[in-house]
């Protein structure tokens, strides 16, 4: 696998091993955060659909203090 190119001032070069390892770690963290956010959004949508099936809205629950 070819390492990504980086540019520092006018110099364009391939990442060294340490930079590439850091890049992979950061990319993995970003992917994990995106997956977590998507899972939360799906759970919220599912909960709202269940409430709608019961005839309740988010506003109804807020009025009840939930």
DORO-105904 format. One record per atom (N, C-alpha, C): residue number from 0; residue in three letters; atom name; x, y, z negated. Coordinates in Angstrom, 2 decimals. Layout:
N
<r><num>NUM</num><residuo>ALA</residuo><atomo>CA</atomo><u>X</u><v>Y</v><w>Z</w></r>
...
This chain:
66
<r><num>0</num><residuo>UNK</residuo><atomo>N</atomo><u>0.84</u><v>-1.18</v><w>0.00</w></r>
<r><num>0</num><residuo>UNK</residuo><atomo>CA</atomo><u>0.00</u><v>0.00</v><w>0.00</w></r>
<r><num>0</num><residuo>UNK</residuo><atomo>C</atomo><u>0.88</u><v>1.24</v><w>0.00</w></r>
<r><num>1</num><residuo>UNK</residuo><atomo>N</atomo><u>0.57</u><v>2.16</v><w>0.86</w></r>
<r><num>1</num><residuo>UNK</residuo><atomo>CA</atomo><u>1.32</u><v>3.40</v><w>0.95</w></r>
<r><num>1</num><residuo>UNK</residuo><atomo>C</atomo><u>0.86</u><v>4.34</v><w>-0.15</w></r>
<r><num>2</num><residuo>UNK</residuo><atomo>N</atomo><u>1.81</u><v>4.95</v><w>-0.79</w></r>
<r><num>2</num><residuo>UNK</residuo><atomo>CA</atomo><u>1.48</u><v>5.92</v><w>-1.85</w></r>
<r><num>2</num><residuo>UNK</residuo><atomo>C</atomo><u>1.02</u><v>7.22</v><w>-1.20</w></r>
<r><num>3</num><residuo>UNK</residuo><atomo>N</atomo><u>0.10</u><v>7.92</v><w>-1.87</w></r>
<r><num>3</num><residuo>UNK</residuo><atomo>CA</atomo><u>-0.37</u><v>9.20</v><w>-1.31</w></r>
<r><num>3</num><residuo>UNK</residuo><atomo>C</atomo><u>0.76</u><v>10.22</v><w>-1.20</w></r>
<r><num>4</num><residuo>UNK</residuo><atomo>N</atomo><u>0.57</u><v>11.14</v><w>-0.28</w></r>
<r><num>4</num><residuo>UNK</residuo><atomo>CA</atomo><u>1.53</u><v>12.23</v><w>-0.12</w></r>
<r><num>4</num><residuo>UNK</residuo><atomo>C</atomo><u>1.12</u><v>13.38</v><w>-1.04</w></r>
<r><num>5</num><residuo>UNK</residuo><atomo>N</atomo><u>2.11</u><v>14.06</v><w>-1.56</w></r>
<r><num>5</num><residuo>UNK</residuo><atomo>CA</atomo><u>1.87</u><v>15.26</v><w>-2.36</w></r>
<r><num>5</num><residuo>UNK</residuo><atomo>C</atomo><u>2.68</u><v>16.40</v><w>-1.78</w></r>
<r><num>6</num><residuo>UNK</residuo><atomo>N</atomo><u>2.22</u><v>17.62</v><w>-2.04</w></r>
<r><num>6</num><residuo>UNK</residuo><atomo>CA</atomo><u>2.94</u><v>18.79</v><w>-1.57</w></r>
<r><num>6</num><residuo>UNK</residuo><atomo>C</atomo><u>3.26</u><v>19.66</v><w>-2.76</w></r>
<r><num>7</num><residuo>UNK</residuo><atomo>N</atomo><u>4.52</u><v>20.00</v><w>-2.88</w></r>
<r><num>7</num><residuo>UNK</residuo><atomo>CA</atomo><u>5.00</u><v>20.94</v><w>-3.89</w></r>
<r><num>7</num><residuo>UNK</residuo><atomo>C</atomo><u>5.74</u><v>22.04</v><w>-3.14</w></r>
<r><num>8</num><residuo>UNK</residuo><atomo>N</atomo><u>5.16</u><v>23.21</v><w>-3.19</w></r>
<r><num>8</num><residuo>UNK</residuo><atomo>CA</atomo><u>5.64</u><v>24.34</v><w>-2.40</w></r>
<r><num>8</num><residuo>UNK</residuo><atomo>C</atomo><u>5.64</u><v>23.94</v><w>-0.93</w></r>
<r><num>9</num><residuo>UNK</residuo><atomo>N</atomo><u>6.79</u><v>23.96</v><w>-0.27</w></r>
<r><num>9</num><residuo>UNK</residuo><atomo>CA</atomo><u>6.86</u><v>23.61</v><w>1.14</w></r>
<r><num>9</num><residuo>UNK</residuo><atomo>C</atomo><u>7.24</u><v>22.15</v><w>1.37</w></r>
<r><num>10</num><residuo>UNK</residuo><atomo>N</atomo><u>7.55</u><v>21.44</v><w>0.29</w></r>
<r><num>10</num><residuo>UNK</residuo><atomo>CA</atomo><u>7.99</u><v>20.05</v><w>0.40</w></r>
<r><num>10</num><residuo>UNK</residuo><atomo>C</atomo><u>6.78</u><v>19.10</v><w>0.36</w></r>
<r><num>11</num><residuo>UNK</residuo><atomo>N</atomo><u>6.68</u><v>18.22</v><w>1.34</w></r>
<r><num>11</num><residuo>UNK</residuo><atomo>CA</atomo><u>5.66</u><v>17.18</v><w>1.37</w></r>
<r><num>11</num><residuo>UNK</residuo><atomo>C</atomo><u>6.40</u><v>15.85</v><w>1.28</w></r>
<r><num>12</num><residuo>UNK</residuo><atomo>N</atomo><u>5.98</u><v>15.04</v><w>0.29</w></r>
<r><num>12</num><residuo>UNK</residuo><atomo>CA</atomo><u>6.66</u><v>13.76</v><w>0.10</w></r>
<r><num>12</num><residuo>UNK</residuo><atomo>C</atomo><u>5.70</u><v>12.74</v><w>-0.48</w></r>
<r><num>13</num><residuo>UNK</residuo><atomo>N</atomo><u>6.12</u><v>11.49</v><w>-0.46</w></r>
<r><num>13</num><residuo>UNK</residuo><atomo>CA</atomo><u>5.33</u><v>10.41</v><w>-1.05</w></r>
<r><num>13</num><residuo>UNK</residuo><atomo>C</atomo><u>5.53</u><v>10.44</v><w>-2.56</w></r>
<r><num>14</num><residuo>UNK</residuo><atomo>N</atomo><u>4.46</u><v>10.11</v><w>-3.31</w></r>
<r><num>14</num><residuo>UNK</residuo><atomo>CA</atomo><u>4.57</u><v>10.07</v><w>-4.77</w></r>
<r><num>14</num><residuo>UNK</residuo><atomo>C</atomo><u>5.63</u><v>9.06</v><w>-5.20</w></r>
<r><num>15</num><residuo>UNK</residuo><atomo>N</atomo><u>6.33</u><v>9.39</v><w>-6.29</w></r>
<r><num>15</num><residuo>UNK</residuo><atomo>CA</atomo><u>7.25</u><v>8.40</v><w>-6.83</w></r>
<r><num>15</num><residuo>UNK</residuo><atomo>C</atomo><u>6.45</u><v>7.43</v><w>-7.70</w></r>
<r><num>16</num><residuo>UNK</residuo><atomo>N</atomo><u>7.10</u><v>6.42</v><w>-8.25</w></r>
<r><num>16</num><residuo>UNK</residuo><atomo>CA</atomo><u>6.39</u><v>5.38</v><w>-9.00</w></r>
<r><num>16</num><residuo>UNK</residuo><atomo>C</atomo><u>5.64</u><v>5.93</v><w>-10.21</w></r>
<r><num>17</num><residuo>UNK</residuo><atomo>N</atomo><u>6.26</u><v>6.83</v><w>-10.96</w></r>
<r><num>17</num><residuo>UNK</residuo><atomo>CA</atomo><u>5.61</u><v>7.40</v><w>-12.15</w></r>
<r><num>17</num><residuo>UNK</residuo><atomo>C</atomo><u>4.39</u><v>8.24</v><w>-11.77</w></r>
<r><num>18</num><residuo>UNK</residuo><atomo>N</atomo><u>4.53</u><v>9.05</v><w>-10.74</w></r>
<r><num>18</num><residuo>UNK</residuo><atomo>CA</atomo><u>3.41</u><v>9.87</v><w>-10.28</w></r>
<r><num>18</num><residuo>UNK</residuo><atomo>C</atomo><u>2.25</u><v>9.00</v><w>-9.79</w></r>
<r><num>19</num><residuo>UNK</residuo><atomo>N</atomo><u>2.60</u><v>7.94</v><w>-9.07</w></r>
<r><num>19</num><residuo>UNK</residuo><atomo>CA</atomo><u>1.57</u><v>7.05</v><w>-8.54</w></r>
<r><num>19</num><residuo>UNK</residuo><atomo>C</atomo><u>0.85</u><v>6.31</v><w>-9.66</w></r>
<r><num>20</num><residuo>UNK</residuo><atomo>N</atomo><u>1.58</u><v>5.87</v><w>-10.67</w></r>
<r><num>20</num><residuo>UNK</residuo><atomo>CA</atomo><u>0.96</u><v>5.20</v><w>-11.82</w></r>
<r><num>20</num><residuo>UNK</residuo><atomo>C</atomo><u>0.00</u><v>6.15</v><w>-12.54</w></r>
<r><num>21</num><residuo>UNK</residuo><atomo>N</atomo><u>0.42</u><v>7.39</v><w>-12.74</w></r>
<r><num>21</num><residuo>UNK</residuo><atomo>CA</atomo><u>-0.44</u><v>8.40</v><w>-13.36</w></r>
<r><num>21</num><residuo>UNK</residuo><atomo>C</atomo><u>-1.67</u><v>8.67</v><w>-12.51</w></r>
<r><num>22</num><residuo>UNK</residuo><atomo>N</atomo><u>-1.48</u><v>8.75</v><w>-11.21</w></r>
<r><num>22</num><residuo>UNK</residuo><atomo>CA</atomo><u>-2.59</u><v>8.96</v><w>-10.27</w></r>
<r><num>22</num><residuo>UNK</residuo><atomo>C</atomo><u>-3.60</u><v>7.82</v><w>-10.38</w></r>
<r><num>23</num><residuo>UNK</residuo><atomo>N</atomo><u>-3.14</u><v>6.59</v><w>-10.44</w></r>
<r><num>23</num><residuo>UNK</residuo><atomo>CA</atomo><u>-4.04</u><v>5.44</v><w>-10.55</w></r>
<r><num>23</num><residuo>UNK</residuo><atomo>C</atomo><u>-4.80</u><v>5.45</v><w>-11.87</w></r>
<r><num>24</num><residuo>UNK</residuo><atomo>N</atomo><u>-4.13</u><v>5.82</v><w>-12.96</w></r>
<r><num>24</num><residuo>UNK</residuo><atomo>CA</atomo><u>-4.78</u><v>5.89</v><w>-14.27</w></r>
<r><num>24</num><residuo>UNK</residuo><atomo>C</atomo><u>-5.88</u><v>6.95</v><w>-14.25</w></r>
<r><num>25</num><residuo>UNK</residuo><atomo>N</atomo><u>-5.57</u><v>8.11</v><w>-13.75</w></r>
<r><num>25</num><residuo>UNK</residuo><atomo>CA</atomo><u>-6.56</u><v>9.19</v><w>-13.70</w></r>
<r><num>25</num><residuo>UNK</residuo><atomo>C</atomo><u>-7.73</u><v>8.81</v><w>-12.80</w></r>
<r><num>26</num><residuo>UNK</residuo><atomo>N</atomo><u>-7.45</u><v>8.20</v><w>-11.66</w></r>
<r><num>26</num><residuo>UNK</residuo><atomo>CA</atomo><u>-8.50</u><v>7.78</v><w>-10.73</w></r>
<r><num>26</num><residuo>UNK</residuo><atomo>C</atomo><u>-9.42</u><v>6.75</v><w>-11.39</w></r>
<r><num>27</num><residuo>UNK</residuo><atomo>N</atomo><u>-8.84</u><v>5.81</v><w>-12.14</w></r>
<r><num>27</num><residuo>UNK</residuo><atomo>CA</atomo><u>-9.64</u><v>4.79</v><w>-12.84</w></r>
<r><num>27</num><residuo>UNK</residuo><atomo>C</atomo><u>-10.53</u><v>5.44</v><w>-13.90</w></r>
<r><num>28</num><residuo>UNK</residuo><atomo>N</atomo><u>-10.00</u><v>6.44</v><w>-14.62</w></r>
<r><num>28</num><residuo>UNK</residuo><atomo>CA</atomo><u>-10.79</u><v>7.14</v><w>-15.63</w></r>
<r><num>28</num><residuo>UNK</residuo><atomo>C</atomo><u>-11.95</u><v>7.90</v><w>-14.99</w></r>
<r><num>29</num><residuo>UNK</residuo><atomo>N</atomo><u>-11.69</u><v>8.54</v><w>-13.87</w></r>
<r><num>29</num><residuo>UNK</residuo><atomo>CA</atomo><u>-12.74</u><v>9.28</v><w>-13.16</w></r>
<r><num>29</num><residuo>UNK</residuo><atomo>C</atomo><u>-13.83</u><v>8.32</v><w>-12.69</w></r>
<r><num>30</num><residuo>UNK</residuo><atomo>N</atomo><u>-13.42</u><v>7.18</v><w>-12.13</w></r>
<r><num>30</num><residuo>UNK</residuo><atomo>CA</atomo><u>-14.39</u><v>6.19</v><w>-11.66</w></r>
<r><num>30</num><residuo>UNK</residuo><atomo>C</atomo><u>-15.23</u><v>5.66</v><w>-12.82</w></r>
<r><num>31</num><residuo>UNK</residuo><atomo>N</atomo><u>-14.61</u><v>5.43</v><w>-13.97</w></r>
<r><num>31</num><residuo>UNK</residuo><atomo>CA</atomo><u>-15.34</u><v>4.94</v><w>-15.15</w></r>
<r><num>31</num><residuo>UNK</residuo><atomo>C</atomo><u>-16.35</u><v>5.98</v><w>-15.63</w></r>
<r><num>32</num><residuo>UNK</residuo><atomo>N</atomo><u>-15.96</u><v>7.23</v><w>-15.64</w></r>
<r><num>32</num><residuo>UNK</residuo><atomo>CA</atomo><u>-16.87</u><v>8.30</v><w>-16.06</w></r>
<r><num>32</num><residuo>UNK</residuo><atomo>C</atomo><u>-18.05</u><v>8.45</v><w>-15.09</w></r>
<r><num>33</num><residuo>UNK</residuo><atomo>N</atomo><u>-17.77</u><v>8.33</v><w>-13.80</w></r>
<r><num>33</num><residuo>UNK</residuo><atomo>CA</atomo><u>-18.85</u><v>8.40</v><w>-12.80</w></r>
<r><num>33</num><residuo>UNK</residuo><atomo>C</atomo><u>-19.82</u><v>7.24</v><w>-13.00</w></r>
<r><num>34</num><residuo>UNK</residuo><atomo>N</atomo><u>-19.29</u><v>6.04</v><w>-13.23</w></r>
<r><num>34</num><residuo>UNK</residuo><atomo>CA</atomo><u>-20.15</u><v>4.87</v><w>-13.43</w></r>
<r><num>34</num><residuo>UNK</residuo><atomo>C</atomo><u>-21.00</u><v>5.04</v><w>-14.68</w></r>
<r><num>35</num><residuo>UNK</residuo><atomo>N</atomo><u>-20.41</u><v>5.58</v><w>-15.74</w></r>
<r><num>35</num><residuo>UNK</residuo><atomo>CA</atomo><u>-21.15</u><v>5.81</v><w>-16.98</w></r>
<r><num>35</num><residuo>UNK</residuo><atomo>C</atomo><u>-22.27</u><v>6.84</v><w>-16.77</w></r>
<r><num>36</num><residuo>UNK</residuo><atomo>N</atomo><u>-21.97</u><v>7.89</v><w>-16.05</w></r>
<r><num>36</num><residuo>UNK</residuo><atomo>CA</atomo><u>-22.97</u><v>8.92</v><w>-15.79</w></r>
<r><num>36</num><residuo>UNK</residuo><atomo>C</atomo><u>-24.11</u><v>8.36</v><w>-14.93</w></r>
<r><num>37</num><residuo>UNK</residuo><atomo>N</atomo><u>-23.77</u><v>7.54</v><w>-13.95</w></r>
<r><num>37</num><residuo>UNK</residuo><atomo>CA</atomo><u>-24.80</u><v>6.92</v><w>-13.11</w></r>
<r><num>37</num><residuo>UNK</residuo><atomo>C</atomo><u>-25.67</u><v>5.97</v><w>-13.92</w></r>
<r><num>38</num><residuo>UNK</residuo><atomo>N</atomo><u>-25.06</u><v>5.21</v><w>-14.82</w></r>
<r><num>38</num><residuo>UNK</residuo><atomo>CA</atomo><u>-25.82</u><v>4.28</v><w>-15.66</w></r>
<r><num>38</num><residuo>UNK</residuo><atomo>C</atomo><u>-26.77</u><v>5.04</v><w>-16.58</w></r>
<r><num>39</num><residuo>UNK</residuo><atomo>N</atomo><u>-26.30</u><v>6.16</v><w>-17.13</w></r>
<r><num>39</num><residuo>UNK</residuo><atomo>CA</atomo><u>-27.16</u><v>6.97</v><w>-17.99</w></r>
<r><num>39</num><residuo>UNK</residuo><atomo>C</atomo><u>-28.33</u><v>7.55</v><w>-17.20</w></r>
<r><num>40</num><residuo>UNK</residuo><atomo>N</atomo><u>-28.06</u><v>8.01</v><w>-15.99</w></r>
<r><num>40</num><residuo>UNK</residuo><atomo>CA</atomo><u>-29.12</u><v>8.58</v><w>-15.16</w></r>
<r><num>40</num><residuo>UNK</residuo><atomo>C</atomo><u>-30.15</u><v>7.51</v><w>-14.80</w></r>
<r><num>41</num><residuo>UNK</residuo><atomo>N</atomo><u>-29.68</u><v>6.30</v><w>-14.49</w></r>
<r><num>41</num><residuo>UNK</residuo><atomo>CA</atomo><u>-30.59</u><v>5.21</v><w>-14.17</w></r>
<r><num>41</num><residuo>UNK</residuo><atomo>C</atomo><u>-31.43</u><v>4.83</v><w>-15.38</w></r>
<r><num>42</num><residuo>UNK</residuo><atomo>N</atomo><u>-30.81</u><v>4.79</v><w>-16.56</w></r>
<r><num>42</num><residuo>UNK</residuo><atomo>CA</atomo><u>-31.54</u><v>4.45</v><w>-17.79</w></r>
<r><num>42</num><residuo>UNK</residuo><atomo>C</atomo><u>-32.60</u><v>5.51</v><w>-18.08</w></r>
<r><num>43</num><residuo>UNK</residuo><atomo>N</atomo><u>-32.27</u><v>6.77</v><w>-17.88</w></r>
<r><num>43</num><residuo>UNK</residuo><atomo>CA</atomo><u>-33.22</u><v>7.85</v><w>-18.11</w></r>
<r><num>43</num><residuo>UNK</residuo><atomo>C</atomo><u>-34.40</u><v>7.74</v><w>-17.15</w></r>
<r><num>44</num><residuo>UNK</residuo><atomo>N</atomo><u>-34.09</u><v>7.49</v><w>-15.88</w></r>
<r><num>44</num><residuo>UNK</residuo><atomo>CA</atomo><u>-35.15</u><v>7.36</v><w>-14.88</w></r>
<r><num>44</num><residuo>UNK</residuo><atomo>C</atomo><u>-36.05</u><v>6.17</v><w>-15.20</w></r>
<r><num>45</num><residuo>UNK</residuo><atomo>N</atomo><u>-35.45</u><v>5.08</v><w>-15.65</w></r>
<r><num>45</num><residuo>UNK</residuo><atomo>CA</atomo><u>-36.22</u><v>3.90</v><w>-16.01</w></r>
<r><num>45</num><residuo>UNK</residuo><atomo>C</atomo><u>-37.13</u><v>4.19</v><w>-17.21</w></r>
<r><num>46</num><residuo>UNK</residuo><atomo>N</atomo><u>-36.59</u><v>4.87</v><w>-18.20</w></r>
<r><num>46</num><residuo>UNK</residuo><atomo>CA</atomo><u>-37.38</u><v>5.21</v><w>-19.39</w></r>
<r><num>46</num><residuo>UNK</residuo><atomo>C</atomo><u>-38.53</u><v>6.14</v><w>-19.02</w></r>
<r><num>47</num><residuo>UNK</residuo><atomo>N</atomo><u>-38.28</u><v>7.10</v><w>-18.16</w></r>
<r><num>47</num><residuo>UNK</residuo><atomo>CA</atomo><u>-39.34</u><v>8.02</v><w>-17.74</w></r>
<r><num>47</num><residuo>UNK</residuo><atomo>C</atomo><u>-40.41</u><v>7.29</v><w>-16.94</w></r>
<r><num>48</num><residuo>UNK</residuo><atomo>N</atomo><u>-40.00</u><v>6.31</v><w>-16.13</w></r>
<r><num>48</num><residuo>UNK</residuo><atomo>CA</atomo><u>-40.98</u><v>5.53</v><w>-15.37</w></r>
<r><num>48</num><residuo>UNK</residuo><atomo>C</atomo><u>-41.86</u><v>4.71</v><w>-16.31</w></r>
<r><num>49</num><residuo>UNK</residuo><atomo>N</atomo><u>-41.25</u><v>4.15</v><w>-17.36</w></r>
<r><num>49</num><residuo>UNK</residuo><atomo>CA</atomo><u>-42.02</u><v>3.38</v><w>-18.34</w></r>
<r><num>49</num><residuo>UNK</residuo><atomo>C</atomo><u>-43.00</u><v>4.28</v><w>-19.09</w></r>
<r><num>50</num><residuo>UNK</residuo><atomo>N</atomo><u>-42.55</u><v>5.49</v><w>-19.43</w></r>
<r><num>50</num><residuo>UNK</residuo><atomo>CA</atomo><u>-43.44</u><v>6.44</v><w>-20.10</w></r>
<r><num>50</num><residuo>UNK</residuo><atomo>C</atomo><u>-44.61</u><v>6.82</v><w>-19.19</w></r>
<r><num>51</num><residuo>UNK</residuo><atomo>N</atomo><u>-44.30</u><v>7.04</v><w>-17.92</w></r>
<r><num>51</num><residuo>UNK</residuo><atomo>CA</atomo><u>-45.35</u><v>7.41</v><w>-16.97</w></r>
<r><num>51</num><residuo>UNK</residuo><atomo>C</atomo><u>-46.36</u><v>6.28</v><w>-16.84</w></r>
<r><num>52</num><residuo>UNK</residuo><atomo>N</atomo><u>-45.88</u><v>5.04</v><w>-16.88</w></r>
<r><num>52</num><residuo>UNK</residuo><atomo>CA</atomo><u>-46.78</u><v>3.89</v><w>-16.79</w></r>
<r><num>52</num><residuo>UNK</residuo><atomo>C</atomo><u>-47.71</u><v>3.83</v><w>-18.00</w></r>
<r><num>53</num><residuo>UNK</residuo><atomo>N</atomo><u>-47.24</u><v>4.35</v><w>-19.12</w></r>
<r><num>53</num><residuo>UNK</residuo><atomo>CA</atomo><u>-48.07</u><v>4.41</v><w>-20.32</w></r>
<r><num>53</num><residuo>UNK</residuo><atomo>C</atomo><u>-48.94</u><v>5.66</v><w>-20.36</w></r>
<r><num>54</num><residuo>UNK</residuo><atomo>N</atomo><u>-48.75</u><v>6.52</v><w>-19.38</w></r>
<r><num>54</num><residuo>UNK</residuo><atomo>CA</atomo><u>-49.53</u><v>7.76</v><w>-19.32</w></r>
<r><num>54</num><residuo>UNK</residuo><atomo>C</atomo><u>-48.93</u><v>8.89</v><w>-20.13</w></r>
<r><num>55</num><residuo>UNK</residuo><atomo>N</atomo><u>-47.64</u><v>8.76</v><w>-20.49</w></r>
<r><num>55</num><residuo>UNK</residuo><atomo>CA</atomo><u>-46.96</u><v>9.80</v><w>-21.27</w></r>
<r><num>55</num><residuo>UNK</residuo><atomo>C</atomo><u>-45.95</u><v>10.54</v><w>-20.41</w></r>
<r><num>56</num><residuo>UNK</residuo><atomo>N</atomo><u>-45.66</u><v>11.76</v><w>-20.78</w></r>
<r><num>56</num><residuo>UNK</residuo><atomo>CA</atomo><u>-44.63</u><v>12.54</v><w>-20.11</w></r>
<r><num>56</num><residuo>UNK</residuo><atomo>C</atomo><u>-43.54</u><v>12.85</v><w>-21.12</w></r>
<r><num>57</num><residuo>UNK</residuo><atomo>N</atomo><u>-42.44</u><v>13.35</v><w>-20.63</w></r>
<r><num>57</num><residuo>UNK</residuo><atomo>CA</atomo><u>-41.35</u><v>13.76</v><w>-21.50</w></r>
<r><num>57</num><residuo>UNK</residuo><atomo>C</atomo><u>-41.84</u><v>14.87</v><w>-22.44</w></r>
<r><num>58</num><residuo>UNK</residuo><atomo>N</atomo><u>-42.69</u><v>15.74</v><w>-21.92</w></r>
<r><num>58</num><residuo>UNK</residuo><atomo>CA</atomo><u>-43.23</u><v>16.84</v><w>-22.73</w></r>
<r><num>58</num><residuo>UNK</residuo><atomo>C</atomo><u>-44.08</u><v>16.29</v><w>-23.88</w></r>
<r><num>59</num><residuo>UNK</residuo><atomo>N</atomo><u>-44.84</u><v>15.21</v><w>-23.62</w></r>
<r><num>59</num><residuo>UNK</residuo><atomo>CA</atomo><u>-45.63</u><v>14.59</v><w>-24.68</w></r>
<r><num>59</num><residuo>UNK</residuo><atomo>C</atomo><u>-44.72</u><v>14.10</v><w>-25.81</w></r>
<r><num>60</num><residuo>UNK</residuo><atomo>N</atomo><u>-43.62</u><v>13.47</v><w>-25.45</w></r>
<r><num>60</num><residuo>UNK</residuo><atomo>CA</atomo><u>-42.70</u><v>12.96</v><w>-26.48</w></r>
<r><num>60</num><residuo>UNK</residuo><atomo>C</atomo><u>-42.05</u><v>14.12</v><w>-27.24</w></r>
<r><num>61</num><residuo>UNK</residuo><atomo>N</atomo><u>-41.71</u><v>15.17</v><w>-26.54</w></r>
<r><num>61</num><residuo>UNK</residuo><atomo>CA</atomo><u>-41.12</u><v>16.33</v><w>-27.20</w></r>
<r><num>61</num><residuo>UNK</residuo><atomo>C</atomo><u>-42.11</u><v>16.94</v><w>-28.16</w></r>
<r><num>62</num><residuo>UNK</residuo><atomo>N</atomo><u>-43.37</u><v>16.97</v><w>-27.78</w></r>
<r><num>62</num><residuo>UNK</residuo><atomo>CA</atomo><u>-44.41</u><v>17.51</v><w>-28.67</w></r>
<r><num>62</num><residuo>UNK</residuo><atomo>C</atomo><u>-44.54</u><v>16.66</v><w>-29.94</w></r>
<r><num>63</num><residuo>UNK</residuo><atomo>N</atomo><u>-44.26</u><v>15.36</v><w>-29.79</w></r>
<r><num>63</num><residuo>UNK</residuo><atomo>CA</atomo><u>-44.30</u><v>14.45</v><w>-30.95</w></r>
<r><num>63</num><residuo>UNK</residuo><atomo>C</atomo><u>-43.00</u><v>14.47</v><w>-31.74</w></r>
<r><num>64</num><residuo>UNK</residuo><atomo>N</atomo><u>-42.00</u><v>15.18</v><w>-31.23</w></r>
<r><num>64</num><residuo>UNK</residuo><atomo>CA</atomo><u>-40.71</u><v>15.27</v><w>-31.93</w></r>
<r><num>64</num><residuo>UNK</residuo><atomo>C</atomo><u>-39.79</u><v>14.11</v><w>-31.62</w></r>
<r><num>65</num><residuo>UNK</residuo><atomo>N</atomo><u>-40.02</u><v>13.41</v><w>-30.53</w></r>
<r><num>65</num><residuo>UNK</residuo><atomo>CA</atomo><u>-39.18</u><v>12.26</v><w>-30.16</w></r>
<r><num>65</num><residuo>UNK</residuo><atomo>C</atomo><u>-38.24</u><v>12.60</v><w>-29.03</w></r>
